[in-house]
Amino acid sequence: MRFFYDFYNDLKEVFKICREIISKYPEGLNDAGLKNLKRYNVFEENASKNYICYLLSFWINDKCHLKKEICIKITVANIFMMLFAFIQDDIIDREIEDEDIPIMIILGNLYFSEFMSIYREVFKGYEKIWDYYNFYMKKWSKFILDEKININNSMPLDSDKMVSLISGKAELIKIAVAAICILAKKEELLDMYFKAVDRVLFSLQVADDYIDWKKDLKRGNGNILLKEFTKKRKLKCYKDIREFDVKEEMIFGSLLNDLYMLLVKNSHKLDLIIGDKNMYIKEFNDSILKFMKSQMEIYLERRKEVKLGGFFNWVDKNIFNKSN
């Protein structure tokens, strides 16, 4: 995991700065903000490991060679932008309790303000950054509004257009790519990095949707695994899906193998885009591929267990105990 450990100390500094900023928020908001940050602080136990959200600036800077202090500032700003985006997404996906929504909306406003304040300071004389900001903010907003339409689209999942649509949920992280390249005067790298990031975000979304499929099924959220399941079973909508049938397809069908092979193809296309120009982006994508392969192998083992006579044990676990 060089994509993480090569920047371990820098990221420690980033989260320290974020904590210091949030701790100065008004009473009530500071405690709620620190608790919210803790959910995403990679150094906290059980925190979300959204490595690309925190580390993309550092990965891009490996070839751009800005001063570390500037890269840390940009990363701090982008973490506040991501915290803002996560709140928006969680409210839309009904993952925040009704009584907590007001304070989270207010925190989101403060996070967004932090991002803007840092970018205004860093990008004096670099007005072009705001063109990228406007473009990706509008693109992200459109995706969040149309997420179910995007996921349920009939075009092939691995097509360039579909990959771009699906990666839209994290579109705002591309502002970090533009930030580093503009400051380093290496805008010629932007097209390559934008396309590469799309491919990595696609891999990440497939893995996240595999992890979250039960939750998304209950809430009716867009989900790639469930989309592929409906195609296999020729179902019209999520309301026709039973959790037991999805588990059955994952063990006895080709659902996970198909998703894994989808990521193999996606990784090949990433290699064509970026080659050996950025080892960190490639290594992070490979880690996702390795995870999905391990999950596919787990279900293949379960299939073998059933064939060896464990069918009734499997039924007991999956029907009566509702476990994986």
C-alpha positions as CSV (number, residue, x, y, z in Angstrom):
1,M,0.0,0.0,0.0
2,R,2.6,2.5,-1.0
3,F,-0.3,4.7,-2.3
4,F,-1.1,5.2,1.5
5,Y,2.2,4.7,3.4
6,D,4.3,7.0,1.1
7,F,2.1,9.9,2.3
8,Y,1.4,8.7,5.8
9,N,2.9,11.6,7.7
10,D,1.6,14.2,5.2
11,L,-1.9,12.8,5.7
12,K,-1.5,12.9,9.5
13,E,-0.8,16.6,9.2
14,V,-3.8,17.1,6.9
15,F,-6.2,15.6,9.4
16,K,-4.6,17.5,12.3
17,I,-5.2,20.7,10.4
18,C,-8.8,19.7,9.7
19,R,-9.4,19.0,13.4
20,E,-7.9,22.3,14.4
21,I,-10.2,24.2,12.0
22,I,-13.4,22.3,13.1
23,S,-12.6,22.6,16.8
24,K,-12.9,26.4,16.4
25,Y,-16.5,26.2,15.1
26,P,-19.2,27.6,17.4
27,E,-20.3,25.5,20.4
28,G,-22.3,22.5,19.4
29,L,-21.1,22.6,15.8
30,N,-17.5,21.9,16.8
31,D,-18.4,18.6,18.6
32,A,-20.7,17.5,15.8
33,G,-18.1,18.4,13.2
34,L,-15.3,16.5,14.9
35,K,-17.5,13.5,15.3
36,N,-18.3,13.7,11.6
37,L,-14.7,14.1,10.6
38,K,-13.8,11.0,12.7
39,R,-16.1,8.9,10.5
40,Y,-13.7,9.6,7.6
41,N,-10.4,10.0,9.3
42,V,-8.4,7.1,7.9
43,F,-6.3,6.9,11.1
44,E,-9.4,6.2,13.2
45,E,-10.5,2.6,13.9
46,N,-13.6,1.6,11.8
47,A,-13.4,4.9,9.8
48,S,-14.3,4.9,6.2
49,K,-11.2,4.3,4.1
50,N,-11.9,6.7,1.2
51,Y,-8.2,6.8,0.2
52,I,-8.7,8.4,-3.2
53,C,-10.6,11.4,-1.6
54,Y,-7.7,12.1,0.7
55,L,-4.7,11.1,-1.4
56,L,-5.4,12.0,-5.0
57,S,-3.6,15.4,-4.6
58,F,-0.5,13.7,-3.4
59,W,-0.6,11.0,-6.1
60,I,-0.9,13.7,-8.8
61,N,1.8,15.8,-7.2
62,D,4.3,12.9,-7.5
63,K,4.8,14.0,-11.1
64,C,4.1,17.7,-10.6
65,H,6.5,18.5,-7.7
66,L,4.8,21.3,-5.9
67,K,6.0,22.2,-2.5
68,K,4.6,19.8,0.2
69,E,3.0,22.7,2.1
70,I,0.9,23.7,-0.9
71,C,-0.2,20.1,-1.6
72,I,-1.2,19.8,2.1
73,K,-3.3,23.0,1.9
74,I,-5.0,21.7,-1.3
75,T,-5.7,18.4,0.4
76,V,-7.2,20.0,3.4
77,A,-9.5,22.1,1.2
78,N,-10.5,19.0,-0.8
79,I,-11.3,17.0,2.4
80,F,-13.7,19.8,3.4
81,M,-15.3,19.6,-0.1
82,M,-15.7,15.8,0.3
83,L,-17.2,16.2,3.7
84,F,-19.7,18.6,2.2
85,A,-20.5,16.2,-0.6
86,F,-20.8,13.2,1.7
87,I,-23.5,15.1,3.8
88,Q,-25.4,15.9,0.6
89,D,-25.3,12.3,-0.5
90,D,-26.2,10.9,2.9
91,I,-29.3,13.1,3.2
92,I,-30.5,12.1,-0.3
93,D,-29.8,8.4,0.5
94,R,-31.7,8.8,3.8
95,E,-28.7,7.8,5.9
96,I,-29.0,10.7,8.3
97,E,-31.7,10.7,11.0
98,D,-34.3,13.4,10.5
99,E,-33.4,15.1,13.8
100,D,-29.7,15.3,12.7
101,I,-30.4,16.8,9.3
102,P,-30.4,20.5,10.4
103,I,-27.0,20.5,12.1
104,M,-25.5,18.4,9.2
105,I,-26.7,20.9,6.7
106,I,-25.2,23.8,8.7
107,L,-21.9,21.8,9.0
108,G,-22.0,21.2,5.2
109,N,-22.2,25.0,4.7
110,L,-19.2,25.5,7.0
111,Y,-17.2,22.8,5.2
112,F,-17.9,24.3,1.8
113,S,-16.9,27.7,3.2
114,E,-13.5,26.3,4.3
115,F,-12.9,24.9,0.8
116,M,-13.6,28.2,-0.8
117,S,-11.5,30.2,1.6
118,I,-8.4,28.0,1.1
119,Y,-8.9,27.9,-2.7
120,R,-9.3,31.7,-2.9
121,E,-6.0,32.1,-1.0
122,V,-4.0,29.5,-2.9
123,F,-5.3,30.4,-6.4
124,K,-4.9,34.1,-6.5
125,G,-3.7,34.8,-10.1
126,Y,-4.9,31.3,-11.2
127,E,-8.4,32.1,-12.3
128,K,-8.7,29.0,-14.6
129,I,-9.3,26.8,-11.5
130,W,-12.8,28.3,-11.2
131,D,-13.7,27.1,-14.7
132,Y,-12.9,23.5,-13.6
133,Y,-14.7,24.1,-10.3
134,N,-17.9,25.3,-12.0
135,F,-17.8,22.4,-14.5
136,Y,-17.3,19.6,-12.0
137,M,-19.7,21.1,-9.4
138,K,-22.5,21.2,-12.1
139,K,-21.6,17.7,-13.3
140,W,-21.7,16.3,-9.8
141,S,-25.0,18.0,-9.0
142,K,-26.6,16.6,-12.1
143,F,-25.4,13.1,-11.2
144,I,-26.7,13.3,-7.6
145,L,-30.0,14.3,-9.0
146,D,-30.2,11.6,-11.6
147,E,-28.3,8.8,-9.8
148,K,-31.0,6.2,-10.2
149,I,-31.4,7.0,-13.9
150,N,-27.6,6.8,-14.4
151,I,-27.3,3.4,-12.7
152,N,-30.4,2.0,-14.4
153,N,-29.2,3.1,-17.9
154,S,-29.3,0.3,-20.5
155,M,-26.0,1.1,-22.1
156,P,-23.0,-1.3,-21.4
157,L,-21.5,-0.8,-18.0
158,D,-17.9,-0.7,-19.2
159,S,-18.6,1.8,-22.0
160,D,-16.7,5.1,-21.7
161,K,-20.0,7.1,-21.3
162,M,-21.4,4.8,-18.7
163,V,-18.1,4.8,-16.7
164,S,-18.2,8.6,-16.8
165,L,-21.8,8.6,-15.6
166,I,-21.2,6.2,-12.7
167,S,-18.0,7.9,-11.6
168,G,-20.0,11.1,-11.3
169,K,-20.8,10.5,-7.7
170,A,-17.2,11.5,-6.8
171,E,-16.8,14.0,-9.7
172,L,-15.8,16.8,-7.2
173,I,-12.4,15.1,-6.6
174,K,-11.3,16.1,-10.1
175,I,-11.1,19.6,-8.8
176,A,-8.0,18.4,-6.9
177,V,-6.5,17.1,-10.1
178,A,-7.0,20.4,-11.8
179,A,-5.6,22.3,-8.8
180,I,-2.3,20.4,-8.7
181,C,-1.8,20.5,-12.5
182,I,-2.7,24.2,-12.9
183,L,-0.3,25.3,-10.1
184,A,2.4,23.1,-11.5
185,K,1.8,24.5,-15.0
186,K,1.2,21.0,-16.3
187,E,-2.3,21.2,-17.7
188,E,-1.3,18.9,-20.6
189,L,-1.7,16.1,-18.0
190,L,-5.3,16.9,-17.2
191,D,-7.0,14.9,-19.9
192,M,-5.0,11.7,-19.1
193,Y,-5.7,12.1,-15.3
194,F,-9.4,12.9,-15.7
195,K,-9.9,9.7,-17.8
196,A,-7.8,7.6,-15.4
197,V,-9.7,8.9,-12.4
198,D,-13.0,8.0,-14.1
199,R,-11.7,4.4,-14.4
200,V,-10.6,4.2,-10.8
201,L,-13.8,5.7,-9.5
202,F,-15.7,3.1,-11.6
203,S,-13.8,0.3,-9.9
204,L,-14.4,1.8,-6.5
205,Q,-18.2,2.2,-7.2
206,V,-18.5,-1.4,-8.2
207,A,-16.7,-2.5,-5.0
208,D,-18.8,-0.1,-2.9
209,D,-22.0,-1.3,-4.4
210,Y,-21.0,-4.9,-3.7
211,I,-20.5,-4.0,0.0
212,D,-23.7,-1.9,0.2
213,W,-26.2,-3.9,-1.9
214,K,-28.4,-5.0,1.1
215,K,-28.7,-1.4,2.3
216,D,-29.3,-0.1,-1.2
217,L,-32.0,-2.7,-1.8
218,K,-33.9,-1.7,1.3
219,R,-33.6,2.0,0.5
220,G,-34.1,1.8,-3.2
221,N,-30.7,3.4,-4.0
222,G,-28.9,2.9,-7.3
223,N,-26.6,-0.1,-7.2
224,I,-24.5,-1.7,-9.9
225,L,-24.7,-5.2,-8.4
226,L,-28.5,-5.0,-8.2
227,K,-28.7,-3.6,-11.7
228,E,-26.8,-6.6,-13.0
229,F,-29.0,-8.9,-11.0
230,T,-32.2,-7.5,-12.4
231,K,-30.8,-8.0,-15.9
232,K,-29.9,-11.6,-15.2
233,R,-33.4,-12.4,-13.7
234,K,-35.2,-10.2,-16.2
235,L,-36.8,-8.1,-13.5
236,K,-38.2,-4.7,-14.1
237,C,-37.4,-3.0,-10.9
238,Y,-35.9,-3.3,-7.4
239,K,-39.3,-4.0,-5.9
240,D,-39.3,-7.4,-7.5
241,I,-35.9,-8.4,-5.9
242,R,-35.7,-10.7,-2.9
243,E,-32.6,-10.6,-0.8
244,F,-32.5,-14.4,-0.7
245,D,-32.5,-14.6,-4.5
246,V,-29.5,-12.2,-4.7
247,K,-27.5,-14.3,-2.3
248,E,-28.4,-17.4,-4.3
249,E,-27.2,-15.7,-7.5
250,M,-24.0,-14.7,-5.9
251,I,-23.2,-18.2,-4.8
252,F,-24.7,-20.4,-7.6
253,G,-24.6,-17.9,-10.5
254,S,-22.0,-15.8,-12.3
255,L,-22.9,-12.4,-10.8
256,L,-19.7,-11.8,-8.8
257,N,-17.5,-13.3,-11.5
258,D,-19.2,-11.0,-14.1
259,L,-18.5,-8.0,-11.8
260,Y,-14.9,-9.1,-11.3
261,M,-14.3,-9.5,-15.0
262,L,-15.9,-6.1,-15.6
263,L,-13.2,-4.7,-13.3
264,V,-10.5,-6.7,-15.1
265,K,-11.5,-5.0,-18.4
266,N,-11.7,-1.7,-16.7
267,S,-8.2,-2.1,-15.2
268,H,-6.9,-2.9,-18.7
269,K,-8.4,0.3,-20.0
270,L,-6.9,2.2,-17.2
271,D,-3.5,0.8,-18.1
272,L,-4.0,2.0,-21.7
273,I,-4.7,5.5,-20.4
274,I,-2.0,5.9,-17.8
275,G,0.5,3.2,-18.4
276,D,3.4,3.6,-15.9
277,K,2.9,7.4,-15.6
278,N,1.5,7.2,-12.1
279,M,2.1,4.1,-10.0
280,Y,-0.1,5.3,-7.1
281,I,-3.3,5.5,-9.2
282,K,-2.6,2.1,-10.7
283,E,-1.7,0.5,-7.4
284,F,-4.9,1.8,-5.7
285,N,-7.0,0.4,-8.6
286,D,-5.2,-2.9,-8.3
287,S,-6.1,-3.1,-4.6
288,I,-9.8,-2.8,-5.5
289,L,-9.4,-5.5,-8.1
290,K,-7.7,-7.8,-5.6
291,F,-10.5,-7.2,-3.1
292,M,-13.2,-8.1,-5.6
293,K,-11.3,-11.2,-6.6
294,S,-11.1,-12.3,-2.9
295,Q,-14.8,-11.8,-2.5
296,M,-15.5,-13.8,-5.7
297,E,-13.3,-16.6,-4.3
298,I,-15.2,-16.6,-1.0
299,Y,-18.5,-17.3,-2.8
300,L,-16.9,-20.0,-4.9
301,E,-15.8,-21.7,-1.7
302,R,-19.4,-21.5,-0.4
303,R,-20.6,-23.1,-3.6
304,K,-18.2,-26.0,-3.0
305,E,-19.4,-26.4,0.5
306,V,-23.0,-26.7,-0.8
307,K,-21.9,-29.3,-3.3
308,L,-20.2,-31.2,-0.5
309,G,-23.4,-31.5,1.4
310,G,-23.7,-28.2,3.2
311,F,-26.9,-27.2,1.5
312,F,-29.2,-27.4,4.5
313,N,-26.6,-25.4,6.6
314,W,-26.5,-22.8,3.9
315,V,-30.4,-22.5,3.8
316,D,-30.4,-22.2,7.6
317,K,-28.0,-19.3,7.5
318,N,-29.5,-17.5,4.6
319,I,-33.2,-18.0,5.1
320,F,-33.6,-18.3,8.9
321,N,-30.6,-16.3,10.2
322,K,-30.4,-13.7,7.3
323,S,-26.7,-13.7,7.4
324,N,-24.2,-13.7,4.5
